[in-house]
Amino acid sequence: MPSQTFDIAIIGAGPSGSACALALRNSGLSVVIVDKEIFPRDKVCGDAVPGMAFKAMDHLGHDWGKTMRDFSEKTEINSTEAFLPNGKSIKRNWSGYSYNCKRIDLDNFLLQLVKTNTSTTILENNRVVNATINNEFVELTLLDGKLLKASVIIGCDGANSVIARQLGNFDFRGDHLATAVRCYFRDVEGLKKGVNEVHFFKELMPGYFWIFPLENGWSNVGYGIFADKTGKNKETINLREVMQKIISEFPSIAPRFQNAELIGGYKGFALPLGTRKNQISGERFMLCGDAAALINPVGGNGIDNAMWSGILAAEQAIRCFSDADFSANYMRNFDKTVYKKLGRQLFYSTCLMRIFQRFPSLVNKMSSVVQYQTFTKYFMKFFKI
Ligand SMILES: Cc1cc2nc3c(=O)[nH]c(=O)nc-3n(C[C@H](O)[C@H](O)[C@H](O)COP(=O)(O)OP(=O)(O)OC[C@H]3O[C@@H](n4cnc5c(N)ncnc54)[C@H](O)[C@@H]3O)c2cc1C
């Protein structure tokens, strides 16, 4: 079958892929973005869009940061309230602008920006099944048999990335991976305007349950924990059963769900955590977002890091073309810029996560610690709570 040739192929049109395509808009390079789904499509997530995601859009110019802040399908959020196992709670205001928005809407909005502002070729409903690197190009095979050639490919294809599996050299197993289940409810009682809730329960550590309010009386409700707690041979936890138990039996939660209606079903998904520095590039390829395991292990936020890594990949790709260098060695600049931008935040969050993992009861001490202003500021800045 004859192949189509592009300068750059982006695999995946989530936040990392769309941000990458937007960042390439004035590069003069031919770009294709391939996604296995047809947009709008759902993505299992907490739907909390972190402040740094808006900053990524500001960085792209064109008033896109403002356009994203003005997006109508949003519920503005200004604080997070954490409910601790000892019955106390801590509420802290966020310093930056933020909102909750269903990913089906957010990701479609971002891809629409790509469609209307760039000349990117967009192939939806087609999955990349194979990627092979040759001396001169990368060849991609799609599910329908189509072949694409590109000088550079950017793997933005999420937690189950085929590009990371075939070209990368790290895995996300053990406690570098979390897993979570999410569902939508209508009419959960006791929600506070502008507040995301996170609940820690002694018997369910180290994991947490969340309720994030959305538009029209909906809430995003979920529970997440390290994946090694859900593996076949360990102390197995069935996330769906845990969620149902919390919602129907836990005294602080169950009464609030008595009149709530479940919309759709329970959906689970993996969260590759940014708990260590991985090699996220090689000859002619880069990995972004979840494909590069960049989720903050404490906040669970990955939309912002996905967008920033997409932008940094675009900037590296432009440098590759201007210097005519696609070698693995040259690509390492991408790893450096990503970890320079995100590494500090991920490192401190990982340290905090390891402390809570080892000493789960310490989570109760958060209420005393956050009374100290300076510490709180430091804590919130780095751990995005
Ligand atoms: C339960 C849960 C809750 C979360 N809550 C939050 C939260 O509240 N806030 C936050 O910031 N982050 C949250 N995250 C993390 C966040 O969802 C991810 O970090 C973010 O979606 C990563 O973006 P991405 O572009 O890298 O990948 P994705 O958003 O996963 O996009 C990948 C895209 O690639 C496509 N694709 C996959 N494979 C192929 C293929 N072979 N060929 C073609 N296309 C392919 C997919 O269809 C998809 O559109 C949560 C994650 C989970 C699982």
The ligand as a MOL file (V3000), in Angstrom:
LIG
                    3D

  0  0  0     0  0            999 V3000
M  V30 BEGIN CTAB
M  V30 COUNTS 53 58 0 0 0
M  V30 BEGIN ATOM
M  V30 1 C -9.0030 8.1430 37.0680 0
M  V30 2 C -8.0920 9.2540 36.6410 0
M  V30 3 C -8.2580 10.5200 37.1870 0
M  V30 4 C -7.4420 11.5860 36.7640 0
M  V30 5 N -7.7120 12.8500 37.2460 0
M  V30 6 C -7.0060 13.8890 36.7750 0
M  V30 7 C -7.3790 15.2180 37.1330 0
M  V30 8 O -8.3740 15.4500 37.8220 0
M  V30 9 N -6.6140 16.2320 36.6610 0
M  V30 10 C -5.5290 16.0170 35.8500 0
M  V30 11 O -4.8500 16.9790 35.4790 0
M  V30 12 N -5.2020 14.7620 35.4660 0
M  V30 13 C -5.9210 13.7060 35.8820 0
M  V30 14 N -5.6180 12.4370 35.4440 0
M  V30 15 C -4.4930 12.2520 34.5100 0
M  V30 16 C -4.8840 12.7060 33.0910 0
M  V30 17 O -6.0990 12.0920 32.7030 0
M  V30 18 C -3.7740 12.3510 32.0960 0
M  V30 19 O -2.5340 12.6980 32.6500 0
M  V30 20 C -3.9420 13.0670 30.7620 0
M  V30 21 O -5.1150 12.6730 30.1100 0
M  V30 22 C -2.7290 12.7770 29.8580 0
M  V30 23 O -2.9280 13.3350 28.5910 0
M  V30 24 P -2.2620 12.6500 27.3130 0
M  V30 25 O -2.5280 13.5600 26.1820 0
M  V30 26 O -0.8700 12.2660 27.6200 0
M  V30 27 O -3.0380 11.2610 27.1120 0
M  V30 28 P -4.5860 10.9670 26.8950 0
M  V30 29 O -5.4080 12.0680 27.4090 0
M  V30 30 O -4.7950 9.6000 27.4360 0
M  V30 31 O -4.7420 10.9320 25.3130 0
M  V30 32 C -4.1880 9.8930 24.5620 0
M  V30 33 C -4.8890 9.8250 23.2120 0
M  V30 34 O -4.2110 8.8650 22.4030 0
M  V30 35 C -5.1720 8.0750 21.7110 0
M  V30 36 N -4.4970 6.7900 21.4370 0
M  V30 37 C -4.1110 5.8450 22.3170 0
M  V30 38 N -3.5000 4.8270 21.6910 0
M  V30 39 C -3.4960 5.1360 20.3790 0
M  V30 40 C -3.0060 4.4680 19.2180 0
M  V30 41 N -2.3580 3.2870 19.2950 0
M  V30 42 N -3.1740 5.0610 18.0180 0
M  V30 43 C -3.8130 6.2700 17.9260 0
M  V30 44 N -4.3070 6.9230 18.9930 0
M  V30 45 C -4.1310 6.3690 20.2060 0
M  V30 46 C -6.3430 7.9720 22.6710 0
M  V30 47 O -7.5540 7.7090 21.9670 0
M  V30 48 C -6.3350 9.3760 23.3190 0
M  V30 49 O -7.1860 10.2720 22.6420 0
M  V30 50 C -6.4140 11.3520 35.8340 0
M  V30 51 C -6.2330 10.0860 35.2840 0
M  V30 52 C -7.0650 9.0330 35.6800 0
M  V30 53 C -6.9000 7.6800 35.0560 0
M  V30 END ATOM
M  V30 BEGIN BOND
M  V30 1 1 1 2
M  V30 2 1 2 3
M  V30 3 2 2 52
M  V30 4 2 3 4
M  V30 5 1 4 5
M  V30 6 1 4 50
M  V30 7 2 5 6
M  V30 8 1 6 7
M  V30 9 1 6 13
M  V30 10 2 7 8
M  V30 11 1 7 9
M  V30 12 1 9 10
M  V30 13 2 10 11
M  V30 14 1 10 12
M  V30 15 2 12 13
M  V30 16 1 13 14
M  V30 17 1 14 15
M  V30 18 1 14 50
M  V30 19 1 15 16
M  V30 20 1 16 17
M  V30 21 1 16 18
M  V30 22 1 18 19
M  V30 23 1 18 20
M  V30 24 1 20 21
M  V30 25 1 20 22
M  V30 26 1 22 23
M  V30 27 1 23 24
M  V30 28 2 24 25
M  V30 29 1 24 26
M  V30 30 1 24 27
M  V30 31 1 27 28
M  V30 32 2 28 29
M  V30 33 1 28 30
M  V30 34 1 28 31
M  V30 35 1 31 32
M  V30 36 1 32 33
M  V30 37 1 33 34
M  V30 38 1 33 48
M  V30 39 1 34 35
M  V30 40 1 35 36
M  V30 41 1 35 46
M  V30 42 1 36 37
M  V30 43 1 36 45
M  V30 44 2 37 38
M  V30 45 1 38 39
M  V30 46 1 39 40
M  V30 47 2 39 45
M  V30 48 1 40 41
M  V30 49 2 40 42
M  V30 50 1 42 43
M  V30 51 2 43 44
M  V30 52 1 44 45
M  V30 53 1 46 47
M  V30 54 1 46 48
M  V30 55 1 48 49
M  V30 56 2 50 51
M  V30 57 1 51 52
M  V30 58 1 52 53
M  V30 END BOND
M  V30 END CTAB
M  END
